[in-house]
Amino acid sequence: MLKGIPSILSPDLLKILMEMGHGDEIVIGDGNFPAATCAKKLCRCDGHGIAELLDAILKLFPLDSYVKSPVSLMAVVPGDVVKPTIWDEYKMIIRKYDEKAEDFEFVERFAFYEKAKNAFAVVASGEKALYANIILKKGVVVE
């Protein structure tokens, strides 16, 4: 254990966050996301929801301020009646850490999978909400 680091962040996930550079992306996939199929590096966080992981990650992780949308979500498939309420929770968490973060980018399902394949790492969560997948683009630390 270390002081000031959320205990939900495993040593493997901390290592991934530390290794990432400016512009690298990390995917946090819900329980239905094909994480093992898409991942260059896979970090398992089974049993944890994405909102709690997002909150812990953003305490340490700067979002990219040089792009319009440092946060991408999987768009709802046309014709699907799901209305992802978890997105409102994400917006509150992100605004807590980065007031300048623009609105989310919505990426079509299969394009999202391709984007995930190019990400630095994929975190597999136990999130049960549908369309809860999220991609974060890392920024620079300015202190």
C-alpha positions as CSV (number, residue, x, y, z in Angstrom):
1,M,0.0,0.0,0.0
2,L,1.1,3.6,-0.7
3,K,-0.3,6.8,0.7
4,G,-2.5,8.8,-1.7
5,I,-3.0,6.1,-4.2
6,P,-6.6,4.7,-4.4
7,S,-6.5,1.0,-3.3
8,I,-8.7,0.0,-6.3
9,L,-5.6,0.6,-8.6
10,S,-3.7,-2.6,-8.7
11,P,0.1,-2.7,-9.2
12,D,-0.5,-3.8,-12.8
13,L,-2.8,-0.9,-13.5
14,L,-0.5,1.6,-11.9
15,K,2.4,0.3,-14.0
16,I,0.3,0.7,-17.2
17,L,-0.7,4.3,-16.2
18,M,3.0,5.1,-15.5
19,E,4.2,3.6,-18.8
20,M,1.7,5.5,-20.9
21,G,2.9,8.7,-22.7
22,H,1.2,11.8,-24.0
23,G,-1.4,10.8,-26.6
24,D,-1.6,7.1,-25.5
25,E,-5.1,5.7,-24.9
26,I,-6.5,3.3,-22.4
27,V,-9.8,1.5,-22.7
28,I,-11.9,0.6,-19.7
29,G,-14.3,-2.0,-21.0
30,D,-17.5,-3.2,-19.4
31,G,-18.2,-6.8,-18.7
32,N,-19.4,-7.5,-22.2
33,F,-16.5,-5.9,-24.0
34,P,-14.1,-8.3,-25.8
35,A,-11.1,-7.1,-23.8
36,A,-8.9,-10.1,-24.4
37,T,-9.5,-10.0,-28.1
38,C,-8.8,-6.3,-28.4
39,A,-5.9,-5.8,-25.9
40,K,-2.2,-5.3,-26.6
41,K,-1.9,-5.3,-22.8
42,L,-4.8,-6.5,-20.7
43,C,-5.4,-5.6,-17.1
44,R,-8.2,-7.4,-15.2
45,C,-10.2,-5.5,-12.7
46,D,-13.1,-7.9,-12.4
47,G,-15.6,-7.1,-9.7
48,H,-15.1,-3.3,-10.1
49,G,-17.4,-0.9,-11.9
50,I,-16.1,1.6,-14.4
51,A,-17.2,4.7,-12.5
52,E,-15.1,3.7,-9.5
53,L,-12.2,2.9,-11.7
54,L,-12.6,6.1,-13.7
55,D,-12.6,8.2,-10.5
56,A,-9.5,6.5,-9.2
57,I,-7.6,6.7,-12.5
58,L,-8.4,10.4,-13.0
59,K,-6.9,11.3,-9.6
60,L,-3.5,10.4,-11.2
61,F,-4.1,10.6,-15.0
62,P,-4.2,13.9,-16.9
63,L,-6.6,14.0,-19.9
64,D,-5.1,15.3,-23.2
65,S,-5.8,19.1,-23.5
66,Y,-4.6,19.3,-27.0
67,V,-7.5,17.4,-28.6
68,K,-11.2,18.3,-28.7
69,S,-12.4,15.0,-27.1
70,P,-9.9,13.2,-24.9
71,V,-12.8,10.8,-23.9
72,S,-14.5,8.4,-26.3
73,L,-17.6,6.3,-25.7
74,M,-19.1,3.5,-27.7
75,A,-22.1,4.9,-29.5
76,V,-25.4,3.1,-29.1
77,V,-26.1,0.9,-32.1
78,P,-28.8,2.4,-34.3
79,G,-32.2,0.8,-33.4
80,D,-31.0,-0.3,-30.0
81,V,-33.4,1.1,-27.3
82,V,-30.7,1.3,-24.6
83,K,-30.2,4.8,-23.0
84,P,-26.9,4.6,-21.1
85,T,-27.4,6.6,-17.9
86,I,-23.9,5.8,-16.8
87,W,-22.6,8.4,-19.3
88,D,-24.0,11.1,-17.0
89,E,-22.0,9.6,-14.1
90,Y,-18.9,9.7,-16.3
91,K,-19.5,13.3,-17.2
92,M,-19.7,14.3,-13.4
93,I,-16.5,12.3,-12.6
94,I,-14.5,13.8,-15.6
95,R,-15.6,17.4,-14.8
96,K,-14.4,16.9,-11.2
97,Y,-10.9,16.4,-12.5
98,D,-10.8,18.4,-15.7
99,E,-13.3,21.3,-16.0
100,K,-12.0,22.0,-19.6
101,A,-12.7,18.5,-21.0
102,E,-15.0,18.9,-23.9
103,D,-18.0,16.7,-24.7
104,F,-17.5,13.0,-25.4
105,E,-16.6,11.6,-28.8
106,F,-19.1,8.9,-29.7
107,V,-17.6,6.1,-31.8
108,E,-19.5,3.5,-33.8
109,R,-19.3,0.0,-32.2
110,F,-16.9,-1.7,-34.7
111,A,-14.8,1.5,-35.1
112,F,-14.6,1.5,-31.2
113,Y,-13.2,-2.1,-31.3
114,E,-10.6,-1.0,-33.9
115,K,-9.6,2.0,-31.8
116,A,-9.3,-0.3,-28.8
117,K,-6.9,-2.6,-30.7
118,N,-4.6,0.4,-31.1
119,A,-4.9,1.5,-27.5
120,F,-1.9,1.2,-25.1
121,A,-3.9,-1.1,-22.8
122,V,-7.4,-2.4,-22.1
123,V,-8.8,-2.7,-18.6
124,A,-11.5,-5.4,-18.2
125,S,-14.0,-4.4,-15.6
126,G,-17.0,-6.1,-14.1
127,E,-19.3,-3.3,-15.1
128,K,-22.8,-4.5,-15.9
129,A,-24.2,-1.3,-17.6
130,L,-24.5,-1.6,-21.3
131,Y,-22.5,0.8,-23.5
132,A,-20.3,1.6,-20.6
133,N,-17.0,1.3,-22.5
134,I,-14.8,4.3,-22.4
135,I,-11.4,5.4,-23.9
136,L,-9.2,8.0,-22.2
137,K,-6.4,9.8,-24.1
138,K,-3.5,10.7,-21.8
139,G,-2.3,14.3,-21.5
140,V,0.8,15.8,-20.0
141,V,1.4,16.5,-16.3
142,V,2.0,20.2,-15.7
143,E,3.1,21.0,-12.2
